[in-house]
Amino acid sequence: NIRKRTKYILWKFMQANRARLSTLTQATDTTNIRLVSAAVKETILQKSGIL
């Protein structure tokens, strides 16, 4: 579910960014979104010690 993923990523960002600056974009190129989502997921998993 893209909404849940977006909320989770924004929540994780807000945990690290106490200035509370956020930007959500509307993208139509799903290829780029998939690449970014994969990179964010990998980073979160690495930082959590799972990977």
mmCIF entry with sequence, helices, sheets and N, C-alpha, C, O atoms, coordinates in Angstrom:
data_MODEL
# 
_entry.id   MODEL 
# 
_entity.id                         1 
_entity.type                       polymer 
_entity.pdbx_number_of_molecules   1 
# 
_entity_poly.entity_id                      1 
_entity_poly.type                           'polypeptide(L)' 
_entity_poly.nstd_linkage                   no 
_entity_poly.nstd_monomer                   no 
_entity_poly.pdbx_seq_one_letter_code       NIRKRTKYILWKFMQANRARLSTLTQATDTTNIRLVSAAVKETILQKSGIL 
_entity_poly.pdbx_seq_one_letter_code_can   NIRKRTKYILWKFMQANRARLSTLTQATDTTNIRLVSAAVKETILQKSGIL 
_entity_poly.pdbx_strand_id                 A 
# 
loop_
_entity_poly_seq.entity_id 
_entity_poly_seq.num 
_entity_poly_seq.mon_id 
_entity_poly_seq.hetero 
1 1  ASN n 
1 2  ILE n 
1 3  ARG n 
1 4  LYS n 
1 5  ARG n 
1 6  THR n 
1 7  LYS n 
1 8  TYR n 
1 9  ILE n 
1 10 LEU n 
1 11 TRP n 
1 12 LYS n 
1 13 PHE n 
1 14 MET n 
1 15 GLN n 
1 16 ALA n 
1 17 ASN n 
1 18 ARG n 
1 19 ALA n 
1 20 ARG n 
1 21 LEU n 
1 22 SER n 
1 23 THR n 
1 24 LEU n 
1 25 THR n 
1 26 GLN n 
1 27 ALA n 
1 28 THR n 
1 29 ASP n 
1 30 THR n 
1 31 THR n 
1 32 ASN n 
1 33 ILE n 
1 34 ARG n 
1 35 LEU n 
1 36 VAL n 
1 37 SER n 
1 38 ALA n 
1 39 ALA n 
1 40 VAL n 
1 41 LYS n 
1 42 GLU n 
1 43 THR n 
1 44 ILE n 
1 45 LEU n 
1 46 GLN n 
1 47 LYS n 
1 48 SER n 
1 49 GLY n 
1 50 ILE n 
1 51 LEU n 
# 
_struct_asym.id          A 
_struct_asym.entity_id   1 
# 
loop_
_struct_conf.conf_type_id 
_struct_conf.id 
_struct_conf.pdbx_PDB_helix_id 
_struct_conf.beg_label_comp_id 
_struct_conf.beg_label_asym_id 
_struct_conf.beg_label_seq_id 
_struct_conf.pdbx_beg_PDB_ins_code 
_struct_conf.end_label_comp_id 
_struct_conf.end_label_asym_id 
_struct_conf.end_label_seq_id 
_struct_conf.pdbx_end_PDB_ins_code 
_struct_conf.beg_auth_comp_id 
_struct_conf.beg_auth_asym_id 
_struct_conf.beg_auth_seq_id 
_struct_conf.end_auth_comp_id 
_struct_conf.end_auth_asym_id 
_struct_conf.end_auth_seq_id 
_struct_conf.pdbx_PDB_helix_class 
_struct_conf.details 
_struct_conf.pdbx_PDB_helix_length 
HELX_P HELX_P1 AA1 ILE A 2  ? ALA A 16 ? ILE A 2  ALA A 16 1 ? 15 
HELX_P HELX_P2 AA2 THR A 30 ? SER A 48 ? THR A 30 SER A 48 1 ? 19 
# 
_struct_conf_type.id          HELX_P 
_struct_conf_type.criteria    ? 
_struct_conf_type.reference   ? 
# 
loop_
_atom_site.group_PDB 
_atom_site.id 
_atom_site.type_symbol 
_atom_site.label_atom_id 
_atom_site.label_alt_id 
_atom_site.label_comp_id 
_atom_site.label_asym_id 
_atom_site.label_entity_id 
_atom_site.label_seq_id 
_atom_site.pdbx_PDB_ins_code 
_atom_site.Cartn_x 
_atom_site.Cartn_y 
_atom_site.Cartn_z 
_atom_site.occupancy 
_atom_site.B_iso_or_equiv 
_atom_site.pdbx_formal_charge 
_atom_site.auth_seq_id 
_atom_site.auth_comp_id 
_atom_site.auth_asym_id 
_atom_site.auth_atom_id 
_atom_site.pdbx_PDB_model_num 
ATOM 1   N N  . ASN A 1 1  ? 0.843  -1.182 0.000   1.00 0.00 ? 1  ASN A N  1 
ATOM 2   C CA . ASN A 1 1  ? 0.000  0.000  0.000   1.00 0.00 ? 1  ASN A CA 1 
ATOM 3   C C  . ASN A 1 1  ? 0.886  1.243  0.000   1.00 0.00 ? 1  ASN A C  1 
ATOM 4   O O  . ASN A 1 1  ? 1.638  1.470  0.948   1.00 0.00 ? 1  ASN A O  1 
ATOM 5   N N  . ILE A 1 2  ? 0.802  2.034  -1.042  1.00 0.00 ? 2  ILE A N  1 
ATOM 6   C CA . ILE A 1 2  ? 1.681  3.198  -1.205  1.00 0.00 ? 2  ILE A CA 1 
ATOM 7   C C  . ILE A 1 2  ? 1.444  4.247  -0.125  1.00 0.00 ? 2  ILE A C  1 
ATOM 8   O O  . ILE A 1 2  ? 2.387  4.910  0.306   1.00 0.00 ? 2  ILE A O  1 
ATOM 9   N N  . ARG A 1 3  ? 0.204  4.409  0.317   1.00 0.00 ? 3  ARG A N  1 
ATOM 10  C CA . ARG A 1 3  ? -0.083 5.384  1.380   1.00 0.00 ? 3  ARG A CA 1 
ATOM 11  C C  . ARG A 1 3  ? 0.608  5.015  2.687   1.00 0.00 ? 3  ARG A C  1 
ATOM 12  O O  . ARG A 1 3  ? 1.181  5.869  3.364   1.00 0.00 ? 3  ARG A O  1 
ATOM 13  N N  . LYS A 1 4  ? 0.547  3.741  3.029   1.00 0.00 ? 4  LYS A N  1 
ATOM 14  C CA . LYS A 1 4  ? 1.196  3.280  4.256   1.00 0.00 ? 4  LYS A CA 1 
ATOM 15  C C  . LYS A 1 4  ? 2.705  3.446  4.163   1.00 0.00 ? 4  LYS A C  1 
ATOM 16  O O  . LYS A 1 4  ? 3.350  3.858  5.127   1.00 0.00 ? 4  LYS A O  1 
ATOM 17  N N  . ARG A 1 5  ? 3.270  3.122  2.995   1.00 0.00 ? 5  ARG A N  1 
ATOM 18  C CA . ARG A 1 5  ? 4.715  3.285  2.809   1.00 0.00 ? 5  ARG A CA 1 
ATOM 19  C C  . ARG A 1 5  ? 5.113  4.744  2.915   1.00 0.00 ? 5  ARG A C  1 
ATOM 20  O O  . ARG A 1 5  ? 6.116  5.079  3.546   1.00 0.00 ? 5  ARG A O  1 
ATOM 21  N N  . THR A 1 6  ? 4.322  5.614  2.295   1.00 0.00 ? 6  THR A N  1 
ATOM 22  C CA . THR A 1 6  ? 4.615  7.044  2.346   1.00 0.00 ? 6  THR A CA 1 
ATOM 23  C C  . THR A 1 6  ? 4.569  7.554  3.776   1.00 0.00 ? 6  THR A C  1 
ATOM 24  O O  . THR A 1 6  ? 5.454  8.294  4.206   1.00 0.00 ? 6  THR A O  1 
ATOM 25  N N  . LYS A 1 7  ? 3.545  7.164  4.509   1.00 0.00 ? 7  LYS A N  1 
ATOM 26  C CA . LYS A 1 7  ? 3.429  7.587  5.910   1.00 0.00 ? 7  LYS A CA 1 
ATOM 27  C C  . LYS A 1 7  ? 4.601  7.073  6.737   1.00 0.00 ? 7  LYS A C  1 
ATOM 28  O O  . LYS A 1 7  ? 5.142  7.800  7.570   1.00 0.00 ? 7  LYS A O  1 
ATOM 29  N N  . TYR A 1 8  ? 4.996  5.811  6.508   1.00 0.00 ? 8  TYR A N  1 
ATOM 30  C CA . TYR A 1 8  ? 6.102  5.225  7.265   1.00 0.00 ? 8  TYR A CA 1 
ATOM 31  C C  . TYR A 1 8  ? 7.415  5.950  6.963   1.00 0.00 ? 8  TYR A C  1 
ATOM 32  O O  . TYR A 1 8  ? 8.168  6.287  7.877   1.00 0.00 ? 8  TYR A O  1 
ATOM 33  N N  . ILE A 1 9  ? 7.683  6.188  5.682   1.00 0.00 ? 9  ILE A N  1 
ATOM 34  C CA . ILE A 1 9  ? 8.918  6.876  5.301   1.00 0.00 ? 9  ILE A CA 1 
ATOM 35  C C  . ILE A 1 9  ? 8.932  8.285  5.873   1.00 0.00 ? 9  ILE A C  1 
ATOM 36  O O  . ILE A 1 9  ? 9.959  8.734  6.381   1.00 0.00 ? 9  ILE A O  1 
ATOM 37  N N  . LEU A 1 10 ? 7.815  8.982  5.800   1.00 0.00 ? 10 LEU A N  1 
ATOM 38  C CA . LEU A 1 10 ? 7.733  10.326 6.368   1.00 0.00 ? 10 LEU A CA 1 
ATOM 39  C C  . LEU A 1 10 ? 7.932  10.279 7.880   1.00 0.00 ? 10 LEU A C  1 
ATOM 40  O O  . LEU A 1 10 ? 8.607  11.140 8.444   1.00 0.00 ? 10 LEU A O  1 
ATOM 41  N N  . TRP A 1 11 ? 7.349  9.275  8.542   1.00 0.00 ? 11 TRP A N  1 
ATOM 42  C CA . TRP A 1 11 ? 7.519  9.123  9.989   1.00 0.00 ? 11 TRP A CA 1 
ATOM 43  C C  . TRP A 1 11 ? 8.990  8.893  10.331  1.00 0.00 ? 11 TRP A C  1 
ATOM 44  O O  . TRP A 1 11 ? 9.511  9.501  11.266  1.00 0.00 ? 11 TRP A O  1 
ATOM 45  N N  . LYS A 1 12 ? 9.675  8.003  9.567   1.00 0.00 ? 12 LYS A N  1 
ATOM 46  C CA . LYS A 1 12 ? 11.093 7.743  9.812   1.00 0.00 ? 12 LYS A CA 1 
ATOM 47  C C  . LYS A 1 12 ? 11.911 9.011  9.597   1.00 0.00 ? 12 LYS A C  1 
ATOM 48  O O  . LYS A 1 12 ? 12.822 9.303  10.372  1.00 0.00 ? 12 LYS A O  1 
ATOM 49  N N  . PHE A 1 13 ? 11.591 9.761  8.553   1.00 0.00 ? 13 PHE A N  1 
ATOM 50  C CA . PHE A 1 13 ? 12.292 11.010 8.272   1.00 0.00 ? 13 PHE A CA 1 
ATOM 51  C C  . PHE A 1 13 ? 12.094 11.998 9.414   1.00 0.00 ? 13 PHE A C  1 
ATOM 52  O O  . PHE A 1 13 ? 13.041 12.658 9.841   1.00 0.00 ? 13 PHE A O  1 
ATOM 53  N N  . MET A 1 14 ? 10.874 12.098 9.902   1.00 0.00 ? 14 MET A N  1 
ATOM 54  C CA . MET A 1 14 ? 10.581 13.041 10.980  1.00 0.00 ? 14 MET A CA 1 
ATOM 55  C C  . MET A 1 14 ? 11.301 12.655 12.270  1.00 0.00 ? 14 MET A C  1 
ATOM 56  O O  . MET A 1 14 ? 11.632 13.526 13.074  1.00 0.00 ? 14 MET A O  1 
ATOM 57  N N  . GLN A 1 15 ? 11.545 11.366 12.478  1.00 0.00 ? 15 GLN A N  1 
ATOM 58  C CA . GLN A 1 15 ? 12.289 10.937 13.656  1.00 0.00 ? 15 GLN A CA 1 
ATOM 59  C C  . GLN A 1 15 ? 13.718 11.474 13.614  1.00 0.00 ? 15 GLN A C  1 
ATOM 60  O O  . GLN A 1 15 ? 14.282 11.839 14.645  1.00 0.00 ? 15 GLN A O  1 
ATOM 61  N N  . ALA A 1 16 ? 14.291 11.518 12.425  1.00 0.00 ? 16 ALA A N  1 
ATOM 62  C CA . ALA A 1 16 ? 15.669 11.992 12.270  1.00 0.00 ? 16 ALA A CA 1 
ATOM 63  C C  . ALA A 1 16 ? 15.738 13.501 12.080  1.00 0.00 ? 16 ALA A C  1 
ATOM 64  O O  . ALA A 1 16 ? 16.741 14.124 12.432  1.00 0.00 ? 16 ALA A O  1 
ATOM 65  N N  . ASN A 1 17 ? 14.696 14.087 11.535  1.00 0.00 ? 17 ASN A N  1 
ATOM 66  C CA . ASN A 1 17 ? 14.704 15.507 11.202  1.00 0.00 ? 17 ASN A CA 1 
ATOM 67  C C  . ASN A 1 17 ? 13.798 16.262 12.158  1.00 0.00 ? 17 ASN A C  1 
ATOM 68  O O  . ASN A 1 17 ? 12.602 16.411 11.909  1.00 0.00 ? 17 ASN A O  1 
ATOM 69  N N  . ARG A 1 18 ? 14.360 16.725 13.225  1.00 0.00 ? 18 ARG A N  1 
ATOM 70  C CA . ARG A 1 18 ? 13.564 17.417 14.241  1.00 0.00 ? 18 ARG A CA 1 
ATOM 71  C C  . ARG A 1 18 ? 13.127 18.812 13.809  1.00 0.00 ? 18 ARG A C  1 
ATOM 72  O O  . ARG A 1 18 ? 12.306 19.432 14.484  1.00 0.00 ? 18 ARG A O  1 
ATOM 73  N N  . ALA A 1 19 ? 13.659 19.318 12.699  1.00 0.00 ? 19 ALA A N  1 
ATOM 74  C CA . ALA A 1 19 ? 13.251 20.635 12.200  1.00 0.00 ? 19 ALA A CA 1 
ATOM 75  C C  . ALA A 1 19 ? 11.851 20.576 11.593  1.00 0.00 ? 19 ALA A C  1 
ATOM 76  O O  . ALA A 1 19 ? 11.237 21.610 11.334  1.00 0.00 ? 19 ALA A O  1 
ATOM 77  N N  . ARG A 1 20 ? 11.356 19.375 11.371  1.00 0.00 ? 20 ARG A N  1 
ATOM 78  C CA . ARG A 1 20 ? 10.004 19.157 10.833  1.00 0.00 ? 20 ARG A CA 1 
ATOM 79  C C  . ARG A 1 20 ? 9.811  19.751 9.438   1.00 0.00 ? 20 ARG A C  1 
ATOM 80  O O  . ARG A 1 20 ? 8.762  20.318 9.132   1.00 0.00 ? 20 ARG A O  1 
ATOM 81  N N  . LEU A 1 21 ? 10.820 19.616 8.614   1.00 0.00 ? 21 LEU A N  1 
ATOM 82  C CA . LEU A 1 21 ? 10.713 20.048 7.224   1.00 0.00 ? 21 LEU A CA 1 
ATOM 83  C C  . LEU A 1 21 ? 10.470 18.809 6.374   1.00 0.00 ? 21 LEU A C  1 
ATOM 84  O O  . LEU A 1 21 ? 11.283 17.885 6.364   1.00 0.00 ? 21 LEU A O  1 
ATOM 85  N N  . SER A 1 22 ? 9.368  18.795 5.673   1.00 0.00 ? 22 SER A N  1 
ATOM 86  C CA . SER A 1 22 ? 9.089  17.634 4.831   1.00 0.00 ? 22 SER A CA 1 
ATOM 87  C C  . SER A 1 22 ? 8.551  18.079 3.481   1.00 0.00 ? 22 SER A C  1 
ATOM 88  O O  . SER A 1 22 ? 7.931  19.134 3.346   1.00 0.00 ? 22 SER A O  1 
ATOM 89  N N  . THR A 1 23 ? 8.806  17.247 2.502   1.00 0.00 ? 23 THR A N  1 
ATOM 90  C CA . THR A 1 23 ? 8.323  17.518 1.164   1.00 0.00 ? 23 THR A CA 1 
ATOM 91  C C  . THR A 1 23 ? 7.794  16.221 0.581   1.00 0.00 ? 23 THR A C  1 
ATOM 92  O O  . THR A 1 23 ? 8.504  15.216 0.543   1.00 0.00 ? 23 THR A O  1 
ATOM 93  N N  . LEU A 1 24 ? 6.575  16.240 0.137   1.00 0.00 ? 24 LEU A N  1 
ATOM 94  C CA . LEU A 1 24 ? 6.010  15.104 -0.581  1.00 0.00 ? 24 LEU A CA 1 
ATOM 95  C C  . LEU A 1 24 ? 5.787  15.541 -2.021  1.00 0.00 ? 24 LEU A C  1 
ATOM 96  O O  . LEU A 1 24 ? 5.262  16.624 -2.281  1.00 0.00 ? 24 LEU A O  1 
ATOM 97  N N  . THR A 1 25 ? 6.186  14.699 -2.938  1.00 0.00 ? 25 THR A N  1 
ATOM 98  C CA . THR A 1 25 ? 6.016  15.045 -4.342  1.00 0.00 ? 25 THR A CA 1 
ATOM 99  C C  . THR A 1 25 ? 5.046  14.077 -4.995  1.00 0.00 ? 25 THR A C  1 
ATOM 100 O O  . THR A 1 25 ? 4.861  12.953 -4.529  1.00 0.00 ? 25 THR A O  1 
ATOM 101 N N  . GLN A 1 26 ? 4.440  14.520 -6.057  1.00 0.00 ? 26 GLN A N  1 
ATOM 102 C CA . GLN A 1 26 ? 3.581  13.670 -6.863  1.00 0.00 ? 26 GLN A CA 1 
ATOM 103 C C  . GLN A 1 26 ? 4.371  13.303 -8.104  1.00 0.00 ? 26 GLN A C  1 
ATOM 104 O O  . GLN A 1 26 ? 4.668  14.164 -8.932  1.00 0.00 ? 26 GLN A O  1 
ATOM 105 N N  . ALA A 1 27 ? 4.706  12.051 -8.238  1.00 0.00 ? 27 ALA A N  1 
ATOM 106 C CA . ALA A 1 27 ? 5.513  11.614 -9.371  1.00 0.00 ? 27 ALA A CA 1 
ATOM 107 C C  . ALA A 1 27 ? 4.698  10.695 -10.269 1.00 0.00 ? 27 ALA A C  1 
ATOM 108 O O  . ALA A 1 27 ? 3.870  9.912  -9.805  1.00 0.00 ? 27 ALA A O  1 
ATOM 109 N N  . THR A 1 28 ? 4.952  10.810 -11.548 1.00 0.00 ? 28 THR A N  1 
ATOM 110 C CA . THR A 1 28 ? 4.254  9.946  -12.491 1.00 0.00 ? 28 THR A CA 1 
ATOM 111 C C  . THR A 1 28 ? 5.168  8.875  -13.055 1.00 0.00 ? 28 THR A C  1 
ATOM 112 O O  . THR A 1 28 ? 4.684  7.897  -13.626 1.00 0.00 ? 28 THR A O  1 
ATOM 113 N N  . ASP A 1 29 ? 6.476  9.033  -12.911 1.00 0.00 ? 29 ASP A N  1 
ATOM 114 C CA . ASP A 1 29 ? 7.428  8.034  -13.388 1.00 0.00 ? 29 ASP A CA 1 
ATOM 115 C C  . ASP A 1 29 ? 7.647  7.001  -12.290 1.00 0.00 ? 29 ASP A C  1 
ATOM 116 O O  . ASP A 1 29 ? 8.434  7.218  -11.368 1.00 0.00 ? 29 ASP A O  1 
ATOM 117 N N  . THR A 1 30 ? 6.951  5.884  -12.395 1.00 0.00 ? 30 THR A N  1 
ATOM 118 C CA . THR A 1 30 ? 7.004  4.881  -11.329 1.00 0.00 ? 30 THR A CA 1 
ATOM 119 C C  . THR A 1 30 ? 8.357  4.188  -11.244 1.00 0.00 ? 30 THR A C  1 
ATOM 120 O O  . THR A 1 30 ? 8.695  3.633  -10.199 1.00 0.00 ? 30 THR A O  1 
ATOM 121 N N  . THR A 1 31 ? 9.137  4.208  -12.322 1.00 0.00 ? 31 THR A N  1 
ATOM 122 C CA . THR A 1 31 ? 10.464 3.595  -12.283 1.00 0.00 ? 31 THR A CA 1 
ATOM 123 C C  . THR A 1 31 ? 11.338 4.291  -11.258 1.00 0.00 ? 31 THR A C  1 
ATOM 124 O O  . THR A 1 31 ? 11.994 3.635  -10.449 1.00 0.00 ? 31 THR A O  1 
ATOM 125 N N  . ASN A 1 32 ? 11.350 5.616  -11.287 1.00 0.00 ? 32 ASN A N  1 
ATOM 126 C CA . ASN A 1 32 ? 12.156 6.364  -10.324 1.00 0.00 ? 32 ASN A CA 1 
ATOM 127 C C  . ASN A 1 32 ? 11.656 6.153  -8.902  1.00 0.00 ? 32 ASN A C  1 
ATOM 128 O O  . ASN A 1 32 ? 12.455 6.032  -7.973  1.00 0.00 ? 32 ASN A O  1 
ATOM 129 N N  . ILE A 1 33 ? 10.359 6.110  -8.730  1.00 0.00 ? 33 ILE A N  1 
ATOM 130 C CA . ILE A 1 33 ? 9.792  5.900  -7.398  1.00 0.00 ? 33 ILE A CA 1 
ATOM 131 C C  . ILE A 1 33 ? 10.205 4.530  -6.866  1.00 0.00 ? 33 ILE A C  1 
ATOM 132 O O  . ILE A 1 33 ? 10.539 4.396  -5.689  1.00 0.00 ? 33 ILE A O  1 
ATOM 133 N N  . ARG A 1 34 ? 10.184 3.525  -7.719  1.00 0.00 ? 34 ARG A N  1 
ATOM 134 C CA . ARG A 1 34 ? 10.611 2.179  -7.292  1.00 0.00 ? 34 ARG A CA 1 
ATOM 135 C C  . ARG A 1 34 ? 12.072 2.175  -6.866  1.00 0.00 ? 34 ARG A C  1 
ATOM 136 O O  . ARG A 1 34 ? 12.426 1.563  -5.858  1.00 0.00 ? 34 ARG A O  1 
ATOM 137 N N  . LEU A 1 35 ? 12.922 2.854  -7.630  1.00 0.00 ? 35 LEU A N  1 
ATOM 138 C CA . LEU A 1 35 ? 14.342 2.916  -7.285  1.00 0.00 ? 35 LEU A CA 1 
ATOM 139 C C  . LEU A 1 35 ? 14.560 3.634  -5.959  1.00 0.00 ? 35 LEU A C  1 
ATOM 140 O O  . LEU A 1 35 ? 15.343 3.181  -5.124  1.00 0.00 ? 35 LEU A O  1 
ATOM 141 N N  . VAL A 1 36 ? 13.875 4.737  -5.770  1.00 0.00 ? 36 VAL A N  1 
ATOM 142 C CA . VAL A 1 36 ? 14.006 5.491  -4.521  1.00 0.00 ? 36 VAL A CA 1 
ATOM 143 C C  . VAL A 1 36 ? 13.470 4.671  -3.355  1.00 0.00 ? 36 VAL A C  1 
ATOM 144 O O  . VAL A 1 36 ? 14.096 4.620  -2.296  1.00 0.00 ? 36 VAL A O  1 
ATOM 145 N N  . SER A 1 37 ? 12.326 4.032  -3.537  1.00 0.00 ? 37 SER A N  1 
ATOM 146 C CA . SER A 1 37 ? 11.752 3.202  -2.471  1.00 0.00 ? 37 SER A CA 1 
ATOM 147 C C  . SER A 1 37 ? 12.704 2.077  -2.088  1.00 0.00 ? 37 SER A C  1 
ATOM 148 O O  . SER A 1 37 ? 12.878 1.790  -0.903  1.00 0.00 ? 37 SER A O  1 
ATOM 149 N N  . ALA A 1 38 ? 13.315 1.443  -3.068  1.00 0.00 ? 38 ALA A N  1 
ATOM 150 C CA . ALA A 1 38 ? 14.259 0.359  -2.787  1.00 0.00 ? 38 ALA A CA 1 
ATOM 151 C C  . ALA A 1 38 ? 15.479 0.877  -2.037  1.00 0.00 ? 38 ALA A C  1 
ATOM 152 O O  . ALA A 1 38 ? 15.957 0.230  -1.105  1.00 0.00 ? 38 ALA A O  1 
ATOM 153 N N  . ALA A 1 39 ? 15.985 2.039  -2.438  1.00 0.00 ? 39 ALA A N  1 
ATOM 154 C CA . ALA A 1 39 ? 17.149 2.618  -1.763  1.00 0.00 ? 39 ALA A CA 1 
ATOM 155 C C  . ALA A 1 39 ? 16.823 3.007  -0.326  1.00 0.00 ? 39 ALA A C  1 
ATOM 156 O O  . ALA A 1 39 ? 17.619 2.772  0.582   1.00 0.00 ? 39 ALA A O  1 
ATOM 157 N N  . VAL A 1 40 ? 15.658 3.599  -0.125  1.00 0.00 ? 40 VAL A N  1 
ATOM 158 C CA . VAL A 1 40 ? 15.237 3.992  1.227   1.00 0.00 ? 40 VAL A CA 1 
ATOM 159 C C  . VAL A 1 40 ? 15.057 2.750  2.094   1.00 0.00 ? 40 VAL A C  1 
ATOM 160 O O  . VAL A 1 40 ? 15.499 2.723  3.243   1.00 0.00 ? 40 VAL A O  1 
ATOM 161 N N  . LYS A 1 41 ? 14.416 1.736  1.553   1.00 0.00 ? 41 LYS A N  1 
ATOM 162 C CA . LYS A 1 41 ? 14.201 0.491  2.302   1.00 0.00 ? 41 LYS A CA 1 
ATOM 163 C C  . LYS A 1 41 ? 15.535 -0.125 2.708   1.00 0.00 ? 41 LYS A C  1 
ATOM 164 O O  . LYS A 1 41 ? 15.714 -0.531 3.856   1.00 0.00 ? 41 LYS A O  1 
ATOM 165 N N  . GLU A 1 42 ? 16.467 -0.195 1.766   1.00 0.00 ? 42 GLU A N  1 
ATOM 166 C CA . GLU A 1 42 ? 17.775 -0.770 2.064   1.00 0.00 ? 42 GLU A CA 1 
ATOM 167 C C  . GLU A 1 42 ? 18.500 0.025  3.146   1.00 0.00 ? 42 GLU A C  1 
ATOM 168 O O  . GLU A 1 42 ? 19.105 -0.559 4.045   1.00 0.00 ? 42 GLU A O  1 
ATOM 169 N N  . THR A 1 43 ? 18.442 1.343  3.065   1.00 0.00 ? 43 THR A N  1 
ATOM 170 C CA . THR A 1 43 ? 19.083 2.190  4.067   1.00 0.00 ? 43 THR A CA 1 
ATOM 171 C C  . THR A 1 43 ? 18.478 1.975  5.446   1.00 0.00 ? 43 THR A C  1 
ATOM 172 O O  . THR A 1 43 ? 19.202 1.853  6.433   1.00 0.00 ? 43 THR A O  1 
ATOM 173 N N  . ILE A 1 44 ? 17.157 1.928  5.515   1.00 0.00 ? 44 ILE A N  1 
ATOM 174 C CA . ILE A 1 44 ? 16.480 1.715  6.801   1.00 0.00 ? 44 ILE A CA 1 
ATOM 175 C C  . ILE A 1 44 ? 16.857 0.356  7.381   1.00 0.00 ? 44 ILE A C  1 
ATOM 176 O O  . ILE A 1 44 ? 17.130 0.245  8.576   1.00 0.00 ? 44 ILE A O  1 
ATOM 177 N N  . LEU A 1 45 ? 16.873 -0.675 6.543   1.00 0.00 ? 45 LEU A N  1 
ATOM 178 C CA . LEU A 1 45 ? 17.225 -2.014 7.017   1.00 0.00 ? 45 LEU A CA 1 
ATOM 179 C C  . LEU A 1 45 ? 18.683 -2.081 7.468   1.00 0.00 ? 45 LEU A C  1 
ATOM 180 O O  . LEU A 1 45 ? 18.995 -2.733 8.464   1.00 0.00 ? 45 LEU A O  1 
ATOM 181 N N  . GLN A 1 46 ? 19.577 -1.410 6.740   1.00 0.00 ? 46 GLN A N  1 
ATOM 182 C CA . GLN A 1 46 ? 20.984 -1.391 7.134   1.00 0.00 ? 46 GLN A CA 1 
ATOM 183 C C  . GLN A 1 46 ? 21.167 -0.674 8.467   1.00 0.00 ? 46 GLN A C  1 
ATOM 184 O O  . GLN A 1 46 ? 21.881 -1.160 9.343   1.00 0.00 ? 46 GLN A O  1 
ATOM 185 N N  . LYS A 1 47 ? 20.532 0.463  8.617   1.00 0.00 ? 47 LYS A N  1 
ATOM 186 C CA . LYS A 1 47 ? 20.682 1.237  9.850   1.00 0.00 ? 47 LYS A CA 1 
ATOM 187 C C  . LYS A 1 47 ? 20.052 0.537  11.048  1.00 0.00 ? 47 LYS A C  1 
ATOM 188 O O  . LYS A 1 47 ? 20.468 0.754  12.186  1.00 0.00 ? 47 LYS A O  1 
ATOM 189 N N  . SER A 1 48 ? 19.051 -0.302 10.795  1.00 0.00 ? 48 SER A N  1 
ATOM 190 C CA . SER A 1 48 ? 18.415 -1.031 11.892  1.00 0.00 ? 48 SER A CA 1 
ATOM 191 C C  . SER A 1 48 ? 19.184 -2.297 12.252  1.00 0.00 ? 48 SER A C  1 
ATOM 192 O O  . SER A 1 48 ? 18.881 -2.943 13.255  1.00 0.00 ? 48 SER A O  1 
ATOM 193 N N  . GLY A 1 49 ? 20.175 -2.654 11.441  1.00 0.00 ? 49 GLY A N  1 
ATOM 194 C CA . GLY A 1 49 ? 20.986 -3.835 11.712  1.00 0.00 ? 49 GLY A CA 1 
ATOM 195 C C  . GLY A 1 49 ? 20.440 -5.114 11.118  1.00 0.00 ? 49 GLY A C  1 
ATOM 196 O O  . GLY A 1 49 ? 21.000 -6.185 11.349  1.00 0.00 ? 49 GLY A O  1 
ATOM 197 N N  . ILE A 1 50 ? 19.371 -5.031 10.365  1.00 0.00 ? 50 ILE A N  1 
ATOM 198 C CA . ILE A 1 50 ? 18.780 -6.222 9.755   1.00 0.00 ? 50 ILE A CA 1 
ATOM 199 C C  . ILE A 1 50 ? 19.629 -6.700 8.579   1.00 0.00 ? 50 ILE A C  1 
ATOM 200 O O  . ILE A 1 50 ? 19.759 -7.905 8.359   1.00 0.00 ? 50 ILE A O  1 
ATOM 201 N N  . LEU A 1 51 ? 20.208 -5.767 7.824   1.00 0.00 ? 51 LEU A N  1 
ATOM 202 C CA . LEU A 1 51 ? 21.089 -6.125 6.694   1.00 0.00 ? 51 LEU A CA 1 
ATOM 203 C C  . LEU A 1 51 ? 22.526 -5.903 7.066   1.00 0.00 ? 51 LEU A C  1 
ATOM 204 O O  . LEU A 1 51 ? 23.418 -6.144 6.253   1.00 0.00 ? 51 LEU A O  1 
# 
